[in-house]
Amino acid sequence: MTTIAQVRRGGWWLLEDTVPDDVFTPERLSDEHRMIGRTALEFVTNEVLPNLDGLEQKDWELARQLVRRCGELGLLATDVPEMYGGLALDKVSSVVVTEAMARSASFGATFGAMTGLSIMPILCFGTDAQKQRYLPRLVSGEIVGAYALSESSSGSDALGARARAARQADGSFLLNGEKMWITNGGFADLYVVFAKVDGDHFSAFLVERGASGVSSGAEEHKMGLHGSSTAALILQDVRVPASSLLGEVGRGHKVAFNVLNYGRFKLGASCCGGAKSVVGEAARYAATRKQFGKSIASFGAIKHKIAEMTARLYAFESLLYRTAGLIDLAAVAASDHASGTLTALEEFAVEASIVKVAGSEMLDFLVDENVQIHGGNGYVHDYPAERHYRDARINRIFEGTNEINRLLIPGMLMRRAVKGDLPLIPAAKRLQDELLTAPFDLSGEGPLEGERRLVTGFKKIVILTLGAAMQTWGERITEEQEVLCFIADMAIDALAAESAVLRAGGAQRDGTQAGDLHSVAAQLYVQDAASRIERAAREAIGATLEGDLQKTALAAVRRFAKTSPANTVALRRLLADRTVAKEGYLFQ
Ligand SMILES: Cc1cc2nc3c(=O)[nH]c(=O)nc-3n(C[C@H](O)[C@H](O)[C@H](O)COP(=O)(O)OP(=O)(O)OC[C@H]3O[C@@H](n4cnc5c(N)ncnc54)[C@H](O)[C@@H]3O)c2cc1C
């Protein structure tokens, strides 16, 4: 049995058994969490959604007013200590608020660029003077922040930035360059800007819009998120004092990557909130739309879609809240809020990347099926399904593309293994011995027992393929991107499946309302994950091992991912019917 102390380490879920009490779930939200969640949801429902047309027409004064309202309601304050005007709440609170904000994807992006990308770097890397100067005004919504890392020639390769900061004799810096696609770029007052000092040392700066030489480009004409400003930031001989350096010269990558860790995790929360709206829309439309004299919700093909939407959202939500709980536990263990947050975000960087990829792809699946359920009405502006579809697409691109995040997941696990932070190599060796000797027992009695065993099998498959990849290629593994991406896919499914099974197990044990439906959702996700994992493992092993080693590994994969027969059609029908009857996501 795993102790809480063990699961506080990033990546350890792969090697340890976890029990329901070790994971945070939405069922464990406190009254305080629910209260701030309600405040955020009421704000979005009553003040943002009715103003969506104005935002989509790029009324940035309106966006500013809404940001100020967020400030008044304390919604920008969750991560910030009280001494800077914040509420010093936990990360679960931030997730709950971010989920609610995402009911409007565009305003959610404005909000995310404020909390995750502007407040967070100052909080974690700012001097006390910088925190005093900016945090209270960002938290109150008096000023709007933006994060300027990308350039036209350096998006994924962020450290290849061309923007320059020339050090002046008096200690100030002269900034020149052009940053691209900056969220809130058209109206922000404060930018976290990345530039190379003396052409070489990647560093972060706090640049105010009022500074001479700062201007923004025209608004980008985007596929979606029309109600969120995206514009270039142009810096022409912008002189900033030495005191505007954020962190140290040459340490900008620390700022950039840690902020992205948090941004990725929060992007997951945003996808979760967006997905909940979409399930509700799909269920309501399916219930009311009639064809062939019947509501389309009565057709098996539509039930299949609604049930898959629910099951995938359930597994992702379980993964998201579990990760939030892990980050909170690690952050609480530290004496200082800012350094604790930073340490926790670094510790769970693998999980943040998993949350980012899983959340954005779960949402894309849901918005696509929502359009399909809406038929022709899903393709026209009159229904929100079309906007959701367009708005969601960016999530796979920003905060590090999903390809970059997929490469990071096994990459970071392997680095931890080599450093000795994660005993992956001995675990892979033990597994190799086990394959030659002990048969893997798949039988299981009792509710969710088969799923628990499958999850154990999924994790063994990840360990097996990771170990084989490290052994076969060593450092050259970075050139085998396809294999790394297959391993990432398996790790994502394994963690999501385990999180769903643990949550469903807890719900059943505690007699949670609709506990049986928790189990159905978890069962469906695990069944689907088994075939995805088996396929990915076959591809990875096919490219990694040869001869007898390959045969043994493939046989093990077949055993580890072998599902017992189940009537998944009946399970999906049950989940879909209940979702339609509730007119929304079942587990909120
Ligand atoms: C609406 C919107 C808002 C944004 N907001 C911000 C913001 O607020 N601040 C900010 O700094 N940036 C922002 N961005 C920029 C965004 O972060 C970048 O677009 C993103 O990082 C991808 O960079 P790129 O567009 O240059 O794509 P590229 O890096 O050119 O990637 C193109 C393709 O190649 C793949 N690829 C690249 N490198 C590799 C590799 N090594 N291995 C395998 N595949 C690879 C990518 O995954 C992708 O599929 C925003 C962009 C948009 C569209």
The ligand as an SDF file (V2000), in Angstrom:
LIG
                    3D

 53 58  0  0  0  0  0  0  0  0999 V2000
   -4.5500   32.0650  -29.9230 C   0  0  0  0  0  0  0  0  0  0  0  0
   -3.1230   31.9650  -29.5060 C   0  0  0  0  0  0  0  0  0  0  0  0
   -2.7290   32.4750  -28.2860 C   0  0  0  0  0  0  0  0  0  0  0  0
   -1.3890   32.3990  -27.9020 C   0  0  0  0  0  0  0  0  0  0  0  0
   -0.9920   33.0020  -26.7220 N   0  0  0  0  0  0  0  0  0  0  0  0
    0.3270   33.0940  -26.4390 C   0  0  0  0  0  0  0  0  0  0  0  0
    0.7700   33.8850  -25.3250 C   0  0  0  0  0  0  0  0  0  0  0  0
   -0.0250   34.4520  -24.5780 O   0  0  0  0  0  0  0  0  0  0  0  0
    2.1050   34.0020  -25.1190 N   0  0  0  0  0  0  0  0  0  0  0  0
    3.0220   33.3780  -25.9270 C   0  0  0  0  0  0  0  0  0  0  0  0
    4.2040   33.5240  -25.6850 O   0  0  0  0  0  0  0  0  0  0  0  0
    2.6220   32.6170  -26.9890 N   0  0  0  0  0  0  0  0  0  0  0  0
    1.3130   32.4700  -27.2650 C   0  0  0  0  0  0  0  0  0  0  0  0
    0.8980   31.7390  -28.3500 N   0  0  0  0  0  0  0  0  0  0  0  0
    1.8940   31.0530  -29.1850 C   0  0  0  0  0  0  0  0  0  0  0  0
    1.8810   29.5470  -28.9690 C   0  0  0  0  0  0  0  0  0  0  0  0
    2.3760   29.2530  -27.6970 O   0  0  0  0  0  0  0  0  0  0  0  0
    2.6940   28.9060  -30.1100 C   0  0  0  0  0  0  0  0  0  0  0  0
    1.9140   29.0280  -31.2840 O   0  0  0  0  0  0  0  0  0  0  0  0
    3.0270   27.4620  -29.8190 C   0  0  0  0  0  0  0  0  0  0  0  0
    3.9840   27.3770  -28.7940 O   0  0  0  0  0  0  0  0  0  0  0  0
    3.5610   26.7150  -31.0470 C   0  0  0  0  0  0  0  0  0  0  0  0
    4.5990   27.4130  -31.6640 O   0  0  0  0  0  0  0  0  0  0  0  0
    4.5700   27.6870  -33.2460 P   0  0  0  0  0  0  0  0  0  0  0  0
    3.2440   28.2630  -33.5570 O   0  0  0  0  0  0  0  0  0  0  0  0
    5.7650   28.4660  -33.5990 O   0  0  0  0  0  0  0  0  0  0  0  0
    4.6240   26.2530  -33.9000 O   0  0  0  0  0  0  0  0  0  0  0  0
    5.9580   25.4600  -34.2890 P   0  0  0  0  0  0  0  0  0  0  0  0
    6.8760   25.4360  -33.1320 O   0  0  0  0  0  0  0  0  0  0  0  0
    6.4730   25.9630  -35.5830 O   0  0  0  0  0  0  0  0  0  0  0  0
    5.3840   23.9920  -34.4980 O   0  0  0  0  0  0  0  0  0  0  0  0
    4.7740   23.5520  -35.7210 C   0  0  0  0  0  0  0  0  0  0  0  0
    4.5400   22.0410  -35.6070 C   0  0  0  0  0  0  0  0  0  0  0  0
    5.8050   21.3630  -35.4690 O   0  0  0  0  0  0  0  0  0  0  0  0
    5.8210   20.6100  -34.2770 C   0  0  0  0  0  0  0  0  0  0  0  0
    7.1460   20.6580  -33.6830 N   0  0  0  0  0  0  0  0  0  0  0  0
    7.8940   21.7480  -33.3930 C   0  0  0  0  0  0  0  0  0  0  0  0
    9.0620   21.3940  -32.8430 N   0  0  0  0  0  0  0  0  0  0  0  0
    9.0600   20.0490  -32.7670 C   0  0  0  0  0  0  0  0  0  0  0  0
    9.9860   19.0810  -32.2890 C   0  0  0  0  0  0  0  0  0  0  0  0
   11.1520   19.4030  -31.7120 N   0  0  0  0  0  0  0  0  0  0  0  0
    9.6570   17.7800  -32.3970 N   0  0  0  0  0  0  0  0  0  0  0  0
    8.4710   17.3970  -32.9460 C   0  0  0  0  0  0  0  0  0  0  0  0
    7.5590   18.2650  -33.4040 N   0  0  0  0  0  0  0  0  0  0  0  0
    7.8400   19.5800  -33.3070 C   0  0  0  0  0  0  0  0  0  0  0  0
    4.7670   21.2410  -33.3830 C   0  0  0  0  0  0  0  0  0  0  0  0
    4.2710   20.3280  -32.4180 O   0  0  0  0  0  0  0  0  0  0  0  0
    3.7100   21.6560  -34.3890 C   0  0  0  0  0  0  0  0  0  0  0  0
    2.8860   20.5680  -34.6790 O   0  0  0  0  0  0  0  0  0  0  0  0
   -0.4410   31.7700  -28.7420 C   0  0  0  0  0  0  0  0  0  0  0  0
   -0.8470   31.2290  -29.9690 C   0  0  0  0  0  0  0  0  0  0  0  0
   -2.1600   31.3340  -30.3530 C   0  0  0  0  0  0  0  0  0  0  0  0
   -2.5530   30.7970  -31.7030 C   0  0  0  0  0  0  0  0  0  0  0  0
  1  2  1  0
  2  3  1  0
  2 52  2  0
  3  4  2  0
  4  5  1  0
  4 50  1  0
  5  6  2  0
  6  7  1  0
  6 13  1  0
  7  8  2  0
  7  9  1  0
  9 10  1  0
 10 11  2  0
 10 12  1  0
 12 13  2  0
 13 14  1  0
 14 15  1  0
 14 50  1  0
 15 16  1  0
 16 17  1  0
 16 18  1  0
 18 19  1  0
 18 20  1  0
 20 21  1  0
 20 22  1  0
 22 23  1  0
 23 24  1  0
 24 25  2  0
 24 26  1  0
 24 27  1  0
 27 28  1  0
 28 29  2  0
 28 30  1  0
 28 31  1  0
 31 32  1  0
 32 33  1  0
 33 34  1  0
 33 48  1  0
 34 35  1  0
 35 36  1  0
 35 46  1  0
 36 37  1  0
 36 45  1  0
 37 38  2  0
 38 39  1  0
 39 40  1  0
 39 45  2  0
 40 41  1  0
 40 42  2  0
 42 43  1  0
 43 44  2  0
 44 45  1  0
 46 47  1  0
 46 48  1  0
 48 49  1  0
 50 51  2  0
 51 52  1  0
 52 53  1  0
M  END
$$$$
